[in-house]
């Protein structure tokens, strides 16, 4: 699964364009994939809400395309240390 996220973000870059990619996709970090659930880390609550509303379907589509199975996204807000 380590190679999944790089392939997903490459595909998303083509779908959303470079500027949107840099702002909204690049800051997302892949945490894990267990079954159909993909856990992603995002910088803050606003970011999580924006991604959920505007890009979650794109992310699910691309992950499903590469894994050949349905995908559920789970977002975790990055802890500030």
Biopython code that builds the backbone (N, CA, C, O; Angstrom):
import numpy as np
from Bio.PDB.StructureBuilder import StructureBuilder

atoms = [
    (1, "UNK", "N", (0.800, -1.204, 0.000)),
    (1, "UNK", "CA", (0.000, 0.000, 0.000)),
    (1, "UNK", "C", (0.844, 1.270, 0.000)),
    (1, "UNK", "O", (0.320, 2.361, -0.223)),
    (2, "UNK", "N", (2.138, 1.137, 0.247)),
    (2, "UNK", "CA", (3.003, 2.319, 0.298)),
    (2, "UNK", "C", (3.023, 3.071, -1.022)),
    (2, "UNK", "O", (3.208, 4.288, -1.041)),
    (3, "UNK", "N", (2.834, 2.359, -2.126)),
    (3, "UNK", "CA", (2.858, 3.025, -3.420)),
    (3, "UNK", "C", (1.490, 3.566, -3.833)),
    (3, "UNK", "O", (1.382, 4.234, -4.861)),
    (4, "UNK", "N", (0.449, 3.292, -3.057)),
    (4, "UNK", "CA", (-0.903, 3.747, -3.399)),
    (4, "UNK", "C", (-1.013, 5.262, -3.395)),
    (4, "UNK", "O", (-1.466, 5.846, -4.380)),
    (5, "UNK", "N", (-0.610, 5.910, -2.309)),
    (5, "UNK", "CA", (-0.821, 7.355, -2.187)),
    (5, "UNK", "C", (-0.066, 8.153, -3.245)),
    (5, "UNK", "O", (-0.648, 9.085, -3.800)),
    (6, "UNK", "N", (1.184, 7.851, -3.557)),
    (6, "UNK", "CA", (1.842, 8.602, -4.642)),
    (6, "UNK", "C", (1.092, 8.499, -5.980)),
    (6, "UNK", "O", (1.021, 9.474, -6.729)),
    (7, "UNK", "N", (0.543, 7.338, -6.273)),
    (7, "UNK", "CA", (-0.230, 7.187, -7.514)),
    (7, "UNK", "C", (-1.530, 7.982, -7.442)),
    (7, "UNK", "O", (-1.952, 8.584, -8.429)),
    (8, "UNK", "N", (-2.160, 7.982, -6.270)),
    (8, "UNK", "CA", (-3.397, 8.733, -6.087)),
    (8, "UNK", "C", (-3.148, 10.228, -6.276)),
    (8, "UNK", "O", (-3.894, 10.898, -6.990)),
    (9, "UNK", "N", (-2.107, 10.749, -5.640)),
    (9, "UNK", "CA", (-1.882, 12.195, -5.754)),
    (9, "UNK", "C", (-1.461, 12.590, -7.169)),
    (9, "UNK", "O", (-1.793, 13.686, -7.619)),
    (10, "UNK", "N", (-0.740, 11.726, -7.875)),
    (10, "UNK", "CA", (-0.409, 12.032, -9.272)),
    (10, "UNK", "C", (-1.678, 12.150, -10.116)),
    (10, "UNK", "O", (-1.804, 13.054, -10.942)),
    (11, "UNK", "N", (-2.593, 11.246, -9.902)),
    (11, "UNK", "CA", (-3.850, 11.275, -10.647)),
    (11, "UNK", "C", (-4.698, 12.494, -10.259)),
    (11, "UNK", "O", (-5.312, 13.126, -11.118)),
    (12, "UNK", "N", (-4.728, 12.817, -8.975)),
    (12, "UNK", "CA", (-5.493, 13.974, -8.517)),
    (12, "UNK", "C", (-4.930, 15.275, -9.076)),
    (12, "UNK", "O", (-5.684, 16.203, -9.369)),
    (13, "UNK", "N", (-3.615, 15.348, -9.225)),
    (13, "UNK", "CA", (-2.990, 16.556, -9.788)),
    (13, "UNK", "C", (-3.536, 16.818, -11.186)),
    (13, "UNK", "O", (-3.798, 17.964, -11.552)),
    (14, "UNK", "N", (-3.705, 15.751, -11.964)),
    (14, "UNK", "CA", (-4.247, 15.896, -13.310)),
    (14, "UNK", "C", (-5.709, 16.321, -13.280)),
    (14, "UNK", "O", (-6.144, 17.092, -14.136)),
    (15, "UNK", "N", (-6.466, 15.836, -12.318)),
    (15, "UNK", "CA", (-7.903, 16.125, -12.229)),
    (15, "UNK", "C", (-8.203, 17.538, -11.742)),
    (15, "UNK", "O", (-9.118, 18.188, -12.247)),
    (16, "UNK", "N", (-7.434, 18.017, -10.759)),
    (16, "UNK", "CA", (-7.797, 19.285, -10.102)),
    (16, "UNK", "C", (-6.952, 20.475, -10.541)),
    (16, "UNK", "O", (-7.284, 21.615, -10.215)),
    (17, "UNK", "N", (-5.872, 20.236, -11.269)),
    (17, "UNK", "CA", (-4.996, 21.322, -11.701)),
    (17, "UNK", "C", (-3.923, 21.618, -10.662)),
    (17, "UNK", "O", (-4.085, 21.323, -9.478)),
    (18, "UNK", "N", (-2.834, 22.202, -11.124)),
    (18, "UNK", "CA", (-1.663, 22.421, -10.271)),
    (18, "UNK", "C", (-1.953, 23.329, -9.070)),
    (18, "UNK", "O", (-1.551, 23.012, -7.951)),
    (19, "UNK", "N", (-2.640, 24.445, -9.287)),
    (19, "UNK", "CA", (-2.881, 25.386, -8.188)),
    (19, "UNK", "C", (-3.746, 24.758, -7.103)),
    (19, "UNK", "O", (-3.399, 24.831, -5.924)),
    (20, "UNK", "N", (-4.864, 24.143, -7.477)),
    (20, "UNK", "CA", (-5.721, 23.484, -6.487)),
    (20, "UNK", "C", (-4.995, 22.324, -5.824)),
    (20, "UNK", "O", (-5.166, 22.081, -4.629)),
    (21, "UNK", "N", (-4.197, 21.618, -6.586)),
    (21, "UNK", "CA", (-3.415, 20.520, -6.027)),
    (21, "UNK", "C", (-2.477, 21.026, -4.932)),
    (21, "UNK", "O", (-2.427, 20.464, -3.838)),
    (22, "UNK", "N", (-1.733, 22.096, -5.238)),
    (22, "UNK", "CA", (-0.773, 22.639, -4.269)),
    (22, "UNK", "C", (-1.455, 23.112, -2.983)),
    (22, "UNK", "O", (-0.920, 22.946, -1.887)),
    (23, "UNK", "N", (-2.634, 23.700, -3.133)),
    (23, "UNK", "CA", (-3.339, 24.241, -1.966)),
    (23, "UNK", "C", (-4.051, 23.155, -1.169)),
    (23, "UNK", "O", (-3.968, 23.143, 0.059)),
    (24, "UNK", "N", (-4.756, 22.236, -1.850)),
    (24, "UNK", "CA", (-5.672, 21.338, -1.158)),
    (24, "UNK", "C", (-5.244, 19.878, -1.089)),
    (24, "UNK", "O", (-5.615, 19.190, -0.138)),
    (25, "UNK", "N", (-4.501, 19.389, -2.027)),
    (25, "UNK", "CA", (-4.153, 17.961, -2.028)),
    (25, "UNK", "C", (-2.765, 17.713, -1.443)),
    (25, "UNK", "O", (-2.578, 16.786, -0.655)),
    (26, "UNK", "N", (-1.810, 18.525, -1.820)),
    (26, "UNK", "CA", (-0.437, 18.341, -1.365)),
    (26, "UNK", "C", (-0.287, 18.287, 0.161)),
    (26, "UNK", "O", (0.524, 17.500, 0.650)),
    (27, "UNK", "N", (-1.040, 19.094, 0.940)),
    (27, "UNK", "CA", (-0.893, 19.041, 2.397)),
    (27, "UNK", "C", (-1.474, 17.783, 3.063)),
    (27, "UNK", "O", (-1.253, 17.556, 4.253)),
    (28, "UNK", "N", (-2.212, 16.972, 2.304)),
    (28, "UNK", "CA", (-2.799, 15.753, 2.873)),
    (28, "UNK", "C", (-1.727, 14.683, 2.994)),
    (28, "UNK", "O", (-0.938, 14.473, 2.073)),
    (29, "UNK", "N", (-1.705, 14.004, 4.144)),
    (29, "UNK", "CA", (-0.756, 12.914, 4.360)),
    (29, "UNK", "C", (-1.505, 11.603, 4.545)),
    (29, "UNK", "O", (-2.465, 11.519, 5.312)),
    (30, "UNK", "N", (-1.051, 10.591, 3.833)),
    (30, "UNK", "CA", (-1.618, 9.255, 3.949)),
    (30, "UNK", "C", (-1.177, 8.648, 5.274)),
    (30, "UNK", "O", (0.009, 8.662, 5.602)),
    (31, "UNK", "N", (-2.134, 8.110, 6.040)),
    (31, "UNK", "CA", (-1.823, 7.463, 7.309)),
    (31, "UNK", "C", (-1.899, 5.949, 7.165)),
    (31, "UNK", "O", (-0.931, 5.249, 7.464)),
    (32, "UNK", "N", (-3.042, 5.436, 6.710)),
    (32, "UNK", "CA", (-3.191, 3.986, 6.597)),
    (32, "UNK", "C", (-4.372, 3.625, 5.716)),
    (32, "UNK", "O", (-5.210, 4.464, 5.386)),
    (33, "UNK", "N", (-4.413, 2.362, 5.346)),
    (33, "UNK", "CA", (-5.556, 1.787, 4.641)),
    (33, "UNK", "C", (-5.847, 0.446, 5.280)),
    (33, "UNK", "O", (-4.997, -0.444, 5.308)),
    (34, "UNK", "N", (-7.063, 0.313, 5.793)),
    (34, "UNK", "CA", (-7.509, -0.952, 6.369)),
    (34, "UNK", "C", (-8.849, -1.295, 5.755)),
    (34, "UNK", "O", (-9.837, -0.594, 5.976)),
    (35, "UNK", "N", (-8.887, -2.362, 4.991)),
    (35, "UNK", "CA", (-10.112, -2.713, 4.282)),
    (35, "UNK", "C", (-10.480, -1.607, 3.316)),
    (35, "UNK", "O", (-9.672, -1.216, 2.473)),
    (36, "UNK", "N", (-11.694, -1.104, 3.435)),
    (36, "UNK", "CA", (-12.162, -0.042, 2.545)),
    (36, "UNK", "C", (-11.888, 1.351, 3.101)),
    (36, "UNK", "O", (-12.180, 2.345, 2.436)),
    (37, "UNK", "N", (-11.335, 1.443, 4.303)),
    (37, "UNK", "CA", (-11.127, 2.736, 4.949)),
    (37, "UNK", "C", (-9.714, 3.253, 4.743)),
    (37, "UNK", "O", (-8.734, 2.578, 5.061)),
    (38, "UNK", "N", (-9.628, 4.454, 4.209)),
    (38, "UNK", "CA", (-8.345, 5.130, 4.024)),
    (38, "UNK", "C", (-8.311, 6.292, 5.011)),
    (38, "UNK", "O", (-9.189, 7.155, 5.010)),
    (39, "UNK", "N", (-7.277, 6.298, 5.854)),
    (39, "UNK", "CA", (-7.136, 7.375, 6.834)),
    (39, "UNK", "C", (-6.111, 8.381, 6.324)),
    (39, "UNK", "O", (-4.996, 8.025, 5.944)),
    (40, "UNK", "N", (-6.519, 9.640, 6.327)),
    (40, "UNK", "CA", (-5.678, 10.727, 5.841)),
    (40, "UNK", "C", (-5.556, 11.795, 6.919)),
    (40, "UNK", "O", (-6.498, 12.048, 7.671)),
    (41, "UNK", "N", (-4.384, 12.418, 6.984)),
    (41, "UNK", "CA", (-4.159, 13.495, 7.942)),
    (41, "UNK", "C", (-4.222, 14.829, 7.213)),
    (41, "UNK", "O", (-3.630, 15.004, 6.148)),
    (42, "UNK", "N", (-4.956, 15.768, 7.813)),
    (42, "UNK", "CA", (-5.104, 17.106, 7.245)),
    (42, "UNK", "C", (-4.676, 18.143, 8.284)),
    (42, "UNK", "O", (-4.675, 17.850, 9.480)),
    (43, "UNK", "N", (-4.314, 19.348, 7.846)),
    (43, "UNK", "CA", (-3.745, 20.351, 8.760)),
    (43, "UNK", "C", (-4.687, 20.880, 9.845)),
    (43, "UNK", "O", (-4.241, 21.140, 10.963)),
    (44, "UNK", "N", (-5.980, 21.044, 9.541)),
    (44, "UNK", "CA", (-6.882, 21.647, 10.530)),
    (44, "UNK", "C", (-8.338, 21.333, 10.189)),
    (44, "UNK", "O", (-8.627, 20.707, 9.169)),
    (45, "UNK", "N", (-9.243, 21.774, 11.054)),
    (45, "UNK", "CA", (-10.671, 21.481, 10.886)),
    (45, "UNK", "C", (-11.240, 22.131, 9.623)),
    (45, "UNK", "O", (-12.000, 21.496, 8.892)),
    (46, "UNK", "N", (-10.880, 23.391, 9.361)),
    (46, "UNK", "CA", (-11.363, 24.054, 8.153)),
    (46, "UNK", "C", (-10.953, 23.274, 6.916)),
    (46, "UNK", "O", (-11.764, 23.072, 6.011)),
    (47, "UNK", "N", (-9.714, 22.839, 6.868)),
    (47, "UNK", "CA", (-9.192, 22.068, 5.747)),
    (47, "UNK", "C", (-9.993, 20.780, 5.581)),
    (47, "UNK", "O", (-10.365, 20.411, 4.467)),
    (48, "UNK", "N", (-10.255, 20.104, 6.690)),
    (48, "UNK", "CA", (-11.035, 18.860, 6.658)),
    (48, "UNK", "C", (-12.414, 19.100, 6.062)),
    (48, "UNK", "O", (-12.866, 18.333, 5.211)),
    (49, "UNK", "N", (-13.081, 20.156, 6.501)),
    (49, "UNK", "CA", (-14.415, 20.455, 5.994)),
    (49, "UNK", "C", (-14.390, 20.797, 4.505)),
    (49, "UNK", "O", (-15.262, 20.363, 3.751)),
    (50, "UNK", "N", (-13.398, 21.568, 4.085)),
    (50, "UNK", "CA", (-13.278, 21.951, 2.670)),
    (50, "UNK", "C", (-13.010, 20.727, 1.799)),
    (50, "UNK", "O", (-13.645, 20.546, 0.761)),
    (51, "UNK", "N", (-12.082, 19.902, 2.219)),
    (51, "UNK", "CA", (-11.757, 18.686, 1.458)),
    (51, "UNK", "C", (-12.973, 17.773, 1.380)),
    (51, "UNK", "O", (-13.284, 17.234, 0.318)),
    (52, "UNK", "N", (-13.653, 17.602, 2.494)),
    (52, "UNK", "CA", (-14.832, 16.739, 2.516)),
    (52, "UNK", "C", (-15.882, 17.233, 1.529)),
    (52, "UNK", "O", (-16.480, 16.440, 0.802)),
    (53, "UNK", "N", (-16.101, 18.526, 1.506)),
    (53, "UNK", "CA", (-17.129, 19.089, 0.637)),
    (53, "UNK", "C", (-16.724, 19.131, -0.833)),
    (53, "UNK", "O", (-17.556, 18.887, -1.706)),
    (54, "UNK", "N", (-15.462, 19.436, -1.117)),
    (54, "UNK", "CA", (-15.056, 19.697, -2.499)),
    (54, "UNK", "C", (-14.224, 18.605, -3.169)),
    (54, "UNK", "O", (-14.254, 18.491, -4.395)),
    (55, "UNK", "N", (-13.497, 17.816, -2.421)),
    (55, "UNK", "CA", (-12.571, 16.876, -3.057)),
    (55, "UNK", "C", (-12.705, 15.428, -2.610)),
    (55, "UNK", "O", (-12.031, 14.559, -3.162)),
    (56, "UNK", "N", (-13.548, 15.144, -1.635)),
    (56, "UNK", "CA", (-13.614, 13.763, -1.142)),
    (56, "UNK", "C", (-14.076, 12.789, -2.226)),
    (56, "UNK", "O", (-13.581, 11.665, -2.292)),
    (57, "UNK", "N", (-15.011, 13.201, -3.070)),
    (57, "UNK", "CA", (-15.453, 12.300, -4.141)),
    (57, "UNK", "C", (-14.331, 12.017, -5.132)),
    (57, "UNK", "O", (-14.191, 10.888, -5.602)),
    (58, "UNK", "N", (-13.534, 13.026, -5.454)),
    (58, "UNK", "CA", (-12.390, 12.818, -6.346)),
    (58, "UNK", "C", (-11.405, 11.833, -5.714)),
    (58, "UNK", "O", (-10.925, 10.912, -6.375)),
    (59, "UNK", "N", (-11.114, 12.036, -4.436)),
    (59, "UNK", "CA", (-10.158, 11.161, -3.746)),
    (59, "UNK", "C", (-10.693, 9.737, -3.702)),
    (59, "UNK", "O", (-9.957, 8.796, -3.997)),
    (60, "UNK", "N", (-11.956, 9.561, -3.341)),
    (60, "UNK", "CA", (-12.559, 8.226, -3.288)),
    (60, "UNK", "C", (-12.516, 7.546, -4.648)),
    (60, "UNK", "O", (-12.183, 6.365, -4.747)),
    (61, "UNK", "N", (-12.855, 8.295, -5.703)),
    (61, "UNK", "CA", (-12.846, 7.729, -7.055)),
    (61, "UNK", "C", (-11.474, 7.213, -7.441)),
    (61, "UNK", "O", (-11.345, 6.109, -7.970)),
    (62, "UNK", "N", (-10.451, 8.008, -7.178)),
    (62, "UNK", "CA", (-9.096, 7.623, -7.575)),
    (62, "UNK", "C", (-8.601, 6.439, -6.738)),
    (62, "UNK", "O", (-8.014, 5.503, -7.280)),
    (63, "UNK", "N", (-8.833, 6.475, -5.434)),
    (63, "UNK", "CA", (-8.423, 5.346, -4.585)),
    (63, "UNK", "C", (-9.135, 4.077, -5.046)),
    (63, "UNK", "O", (-8.509, 3.025, -5.172)),
    (64, "UNK", "N", (-10.424, 4.169, -5.294)),
    (64, "UNK", "CA", (-11.192, 3.000, -5.752)),
    (64, "UNK", "C", (-10.675, 2.484, -7.089)),
    (64, "UNK", "O", (-10.628, 1.276, -7.317)),
    (65, "UNK", "N", (-10.297, 3.384, -7.956)),
    (65, "UNK", "CA", (-9.748, 2.996, -9.252)),
    (65, "UNK", "C", (-8.488, 2.148, -9.079)),
    (65, "UNK", "O", (-8.331, 1.125, -9.746)),
    (66, "UNK", "N", (-7.593, 2.569, -8.190)),
    (66, "UNK", "CA", (-6.332, 1.852, -8.003)),
    (66, "UNK", "C", (-6.461, 0.600, -7.142)),
    (66, "UNK", "O", (-5.706, -0.354, -7.332)),
    (67, "UNK", "N", (-7.400, 0.586, -6.202)),
    (67, "UNK", "CA", (-7.538, -0.570, -5.313)),
    (67, "UNK", "C", (-8.575, -1.571, -5.804)),
    (67, "UNK", "O", (-8.628, -2.702, -5.322)),
    (68, "UNK", "N", (-9.396, -1.158, -6.759)),
    (68, "UNK", "CA", (-10.471, -1.997, -7.289)),
    (68, "UNK", "C", (-11.482, -2.381, -6.209)),
    (68, "UNK", "O", (-12.059, -3.468, -6.251)),
    (69, "UNK", "N", (-11.694, -1.480, -5.238)),
    (69, "UNK", "CA", (-12.699, -1.704, -4.205)),
    (69, "UNK", "C", (-13.251, -0.369, -3.735)),
    (69, "UNK", "O", (-12.594, 0.660, -3.892)),
    (70, "UNK", "N", (-14.451, -0.369, -3.162)),
    (70, "UNK", "CA", (-15.013, 0.881, -2.643)),
    (70, "UNK", "C", (-14.094, 1.493, -1.590)),
    (70, "UNK", "O", (-13.277, 0.802, -0.981)),
    (71, "UNK", "N", (-14.242, 2.778, -1.391)),
    (71, "UNK", "CA", (-13.360, 3.492, -0.470)),
    (71, "UNK", "C", (-14.166, 4.396, 0.448)),
    (71, "UNK", "O", (-15.083, 5.091, 0.010)),
    (72, "UNK", "N", (-13.822, 4.377, 1.702)),
    (72, "UNK", "CA", (-14.356, 5.309, 2.687)),
    (72, "UNK", "C", (-13.178, 6.125, 3.208)),
    (72, "UNK", "O", (-12.115, 5.577, 3.498)),
    (73, "UNK", "N", (-13.370, 7.413, 3.322)),
    (73, "UNK", "CA", (-12.297, 8.274, 3.816)),
    (73, "UNK", "C", (-12.521, 8.617, 5.278)),
    (73, "UNK", "O", (-13.643, 8.859, 5.721)),
    (74, "UNK", "N", (-11.429, 8.629, 6.005)),
    (74, "UNK", "CA", (-11.453, 9.068, 7.394)),
    (74, "UNK", "C", (-10.340, 10.101, 7.533)),
    (74, "UNK", "O", (-9.183, 9.826, 7.214)),
    (75, "UNK", "N", (-10.699, 11.290, 8.012)),
    (75, "UNK", "CA", (-9.721, 12.357, 8.151)),
    (75, "UNK", "C", (-9.330, 12.536, 9.609)),
    (75, "UNK", "O", (-10.172, 12.497, 10.506)),
    (76, "UNK", "N", (-8.059, 12.728, 9.822)),
    (76, "UNK", "CA", (-7.526, 13.008, 11.155)),
    (76, "UNK", "C", (-6.848, 14.371, 11.080)),
    (76, "UNK", "O", (-6.081, 14.644, 10.156)),
    (77, "UNK", "N", (-7.135, 15.212, 12.050)),
    (77, "UNK", "CA", (-6.542, 16.541, 12.090)),
    (77, "UNK", "C", (-5.161, 16.431, 12.740)),
    (77, "UNK", "O", (-5.000, 15.830, 13.802)),
    (78, "UNK", "N", (-4.182, 17.023, 12.079)),
    (78, "UNK", "CA", (-2.794, 16.948, 12.551)),
    (78, "UNK", "C", (-2.669, 17.582, 13.937)),
    (78, "UNK", "O", (-3.179, 18.673, 14.193)),
    (79, "UNK", "N", (-1.990, 16.882, 14.798)),
    (79, "UNK", "CA", (-1.757, 17.374, 16.148)),
    (79, "UNK", "C", (-0.560, 18.325, 16.127)),
    (79, "UNK", "O", (0.492, 18.000, 15.577)),
    (80, "UNK", "N", (-0.727, 19.480, 16.720)),
    (80, "UNK", "CA", (0.363, 20.448, 16.805)),
    (80, "UNK", "C", (1.178, 20.138, 18.051)),
    (80, "UNK", "O", (0.632, 19.935, 19.136)),
    (81, "UNK", "N", (2.491, 20.106, 17.875)),
    (81, "UNK", "CA", (3.371, 19.733, 18.995)),
    (81, "UNK", "C", (4.211, 20.885, 19.431)),
    (81, "UNK", "O", (5.008, 20.751, 20.360)),
]
sb = StructureBuilder()
sb.init_structure("model")
sb.init_model(0)
sb.init_chain("A")
sb.init_seg("    ")
for serial, (resi, resn, name, xyz) in enumerate(atoms, 1):
    if name == "N":
        sb.init_residue(resn, " ", resi, " ")
    sb.init_atom(name, np.array(xyz, "f"), 0.0, 1.0, " ", f" {name:<3s}", serial, name[0])
structure = sb.get_structure()
